């Protein structure tokens, strides 16, 4: 799709490289410039205990695929000359410089525009409120309200992937594609920018509206949902499996009640979503007394037949063994090392 597109990636860690990988998966030529003085992207060193010292980390490989790697020192004049050549020859440059670093290296939007008058300059910052702050995903999760909603009342929990980075990458991809559409009408330079902080706040979605409109202060609910029940409730089955419910309508609850033989008095007591949310603790106890007598496969099959949303709580290992996951694996040899990752482009485009 983008075989004639040239992308220069001057970013590290997760968000910026994920944007570069998006374009590389779709055929663009992506050149990733890494800091020569620090032996490259810091995530090359983010290794699990069982990874070899000589190997490239699995973390690094997750968002770096089909790229050309160049190591430069931005403080070195010869290397900066090489960098200017790369900027002049590319269509898109992706950066995540902190504070005034871009200007210090002569790599802000105005500098790049002077080198390449048609450049699309994409920048991912950390904190909008303080551009000089070092920004890591878990701190953003904490400061923008996410960690205060995750885990349980006894213990907070972070999201198990750097989701703020992932969402920021999507914001930048959308911005770049918008700029490309604008360039189809008028060929000139555009700057696309966001911050992890703005991305995180924008991603609060219904939780932000719950507060803005109903003054509802979200609290840690584990897998539960503040507006819907039983949604996120975990049930046990006769064979010891753990299943999760996502019942979103009164009709679904009525059908589910029939499947697990909930008594009529409880069906009437919890007939509306608002009643179920208010009495969810009692409700899940009633549900579990019923589901513990049913085999998981039988319960899942009967729910599927009646369009009741339910799912098994799987491990990543089991997910990676599924047919669809195997079809999404991208393999590449880097420095004589076989690497694998799941592709980030999950859409299909047909005509």
N, C-alpha and C positions, 0 to 999 in steps of 0.2 A: 504493500500500500504506500509506503514512504521510501521506496528504494532510492530516490534521488535526493532525499533530505539528509542534511549533515547537521549533527547535533554535537555541541561541545559541552561536556559536563565538568564544571568547575566546582562540584559539590561533593560532600562526603556523608557518611553514616547511612541514613535510610531514605528520607523524603526525596532529596534531589536525585540520588541514584535510582530510585523507583521510577521517577519521571523518565530518566534516560533509558531505563530498561523497557518501559512502555514503547518508546519509539524504536528501540533496537528489535523488539519482538515483531514490529510491523515493518521491518526491512530497512530502517534508516541506518546510516553510518554514524555510530556514536563513538566519540573519542573522549575517554575519561582521563582527565589530568589530575594526577595525585602529587602530593607534597613529597618531593625528593628527600627533604631534610628529616622527615619523620617516618620514612619507609612506607609512605602511602596512607591510604584511608585507614583510620583508626580501627574500623571494624575487621580489618585483616587479622587483628590480634584478639578479637572477641571470640575466644575458642572455648568449647566445652572441655571438661576434664579429660575426656577420652580422645580428643583430637590431637594428632601428631604436631609436634613443634614446627616441622617443616611444611605442613599443609596450609593451604589457604582456608580460612575459617568458613564454616557452613553459613554463618551469619552474613559474611561478605558476599558469598555466592548467591544468597537469596535474592538480591536486587542488582546483581552485576552479571549480565549475560550478553554475549555477542557484542562485546565492546573492545575497542582498541585502547590499550593502557599506555599512557605517557607520563613519565615522572619528571617534574620540573621544580625549580626553586624560584619563586616569584621575586626574591630579592637579588637574583642573579640576572645581570643585564642581557647576557646571551639567551638565557631561558625565556626572559620576557619578550625578546625579539621573536623567538620561536612561537610564543603564545599569541603574539599579534598576528602572525601568519595564519595560525589556526582560526582566530576570530574572524579574520577577513574572508576565510574560505567557508565559514559555516553559516547555517540559516538560523539556528537557535543556540543560545548559550544559557546554561542552567547554573545558578550560583546559590550559595547559602552563606555568604560572608557575614561575619558578625560586625555590628556597629559601623565604624568608619574604615574597616579593612579594605573594602572594595576601592574606595577613593585612594587609600594609601598605596595600593598596588597599581593604580591607574586602570581599574577594572569595573568602575561603576557604569551605569547605563550611558551617560554622556560620553565617557571615554570609548566604550565599545561602539557607540553610534558613529563616532568620528572615524573609527577603523572600518566599520561596515555599516553603511547608511540604511541597509534593509534588515538589520538584525532584529530578531525577537529575543528580548532579554528577560529571562524569567528568574525571579529572586524569591527564595524562601527564607524569611527571617524567623527569629525566635519569639521575642516578646515585643509586641507593638508598643507597650508602655515603657519599655527600656531596651532599646536595640543593642545595648552593650552587654546585656546579661547573657551568660552561657545558658543555652536552652536544651534540656534533655526531656524526653517524652514523659517520664514519670513525674517530673516537677510540674509540667503542664497539666497532666492528669489531676494532680493535687490542687493546683491553683485555680483551675477552671471548673471545679466542682465534681469531677468524675469520681475521684477516690472517695469523696464523702458520700457517694451513692452506691459504691460497690462493696463487696464483702458482706459482712454481717455486723450487727450492733456490737459484737464482741471484738471483731478484728477487721480492719480495712483490707482491701485487696486491690491490686492494680489489674488493668486489663492485660491479658497474657501476650499480646503483641503491642508494638509501639503504634497504637491505633491513631494517635494524633498526627504522627509522621505520615502514616498511610493516607489519612484524610487530607492532609496538606498537599501531598503528591497529587491527589485527585483534583484539588482546587487549581493547582498550577497547570495540570494537563488540560483542564477545561479552559483556563485562561489562554494557554498557548494555542489551542485549537480555535478559539475565538479570534485571536490575533491573526491566525493563518487565513481565516475566512475574510477578515478585514483587508488583509494584504491582497486577496484576490480582486478587490475593488480598487485599492490604492496601495501600491508598493512603497512602503516606508517603514521606519523602525517603530517598534512598540515595546513597552515595558509591561510585564505582567508580574505582579508581586502579591504575596500574602505572608502571614506569619502563623506560626504554630498556635499562638494565643488566639488570634481571630478565628482560625479554623476550628479550634476546640470549642469556642463559645458558639460559633455557628452550628456546631454539631450537637448541641444540647437538645435541639429539636423540641419534642413534647415536654421535656422536663423544664425547659425555660418558659414555655407557655403556661405550664401548670403553675409556676410561680407568678408570672406576670399577670395572669388572668384570675387565678384562684388563691394566690398567696400560699401555695402549697410548697413547703420546704421538703425537698427530697431527702430521704435517709437511706442508709444501707439496707437493702432488701434481698441481698443474695441474688437469686435468679428471678425473684418476683417482680411484678409490674405494678406500679402505683395506681393505675387506672382500670386494670382488668383482672378478673379472677374467674376460675383457676387458670392463670397464665404464668408459667414459670414454676408452678408447683411441681415437686418431684414425687412420684408415686413408686411404691415397691410392688413387685409381683410375686407369685407363688414360687417361681424359680430363681428368686433373688436378684432379678434385673431391676435397674433404675430407669424409669421413663419420665419424660417431661411433658407437661400439658401446655397447650396454647389455645385454650377455648376462649373465643372472642365474641360470641353471640349467645343470646338466650336460647335460641333453637339448638345450637351445638351442645349447650349444657343439658338441655332436655334429652337429646339423643344419647349423650354420654351417660346420663343418669339411668336411662333404660338399659344401656349395655352392661353397666356394672350393678344394676338392680338396687339403686338408691330408693329408700322408702318414700312414699308419696308426700308425707309431712315435710321431709327435707327438701324435696323438689319444689314444693310450694314456698317454703321458707327462703330458699335461695333462687327463686325464679327470675330475679333481675340481676343484672351485672352489679349494680350499686349495692344490693344486699350481699352479694357474694364477696365483694371487696371488703365490705364492713365486717363480715363474719368469716373471713378466709381461714383463720386458724381452726375454727370448729369444722369448717367445710372440708379442709384437707384431711383432718382426722377421720371424718366419715368416709371420704373417698378411699383412704388407705386401708380401712378395715375391709373394704370391698375388693380392691385391686390385689391385695395380698392372697386372695383365694383364686386368682386367675393367672394362667400362664402368660408370659409376656407376648409370645407370638400370637396367641389367641386374642389378647386384648388389642394388640396393634392391628391385626387383620380386621377385627370387627370395627375398630375406629376408622380405618382406611375405607372400609365399605360404606361407612356413613359420613365420610368427609369430616371426621373429627381430627383436628391437628394434634398429633402426638409423635414423639420421637424417642429413640434410644440415646442414652448419654454415652457416646463413643470416645475412645482414645484416639489420639493423632495417628498412632500405629494402625488402628483399624481403618481410619479414613484413608490413609496412604495406600492401603491394600485394595481399596475399591476400584472398580473399573474406570470410573470417571477421573479419579485422581491420577491413575496410571497414564491416562490419555493426556493429562495436563503437565506431565513431567518434561522439563527441558534439560537435556544433557549437553555438556560442553567440557572439553579438555582444556584446562588452564595450567600452564607450566608442568605438563605431563601428569597432571592430577585430574582424574575424572570427577566432575562436579555435577550436582543435580539441584534443581529448584522447581517449584511450581510456577507455571506461567502466570503473569499478572494480567494479561489481556484475556478476559473471560466473556467477551461478547463475540457474536457472529454478525457479519455484514453480508447480506444477500440482495439480489435484485430479481 
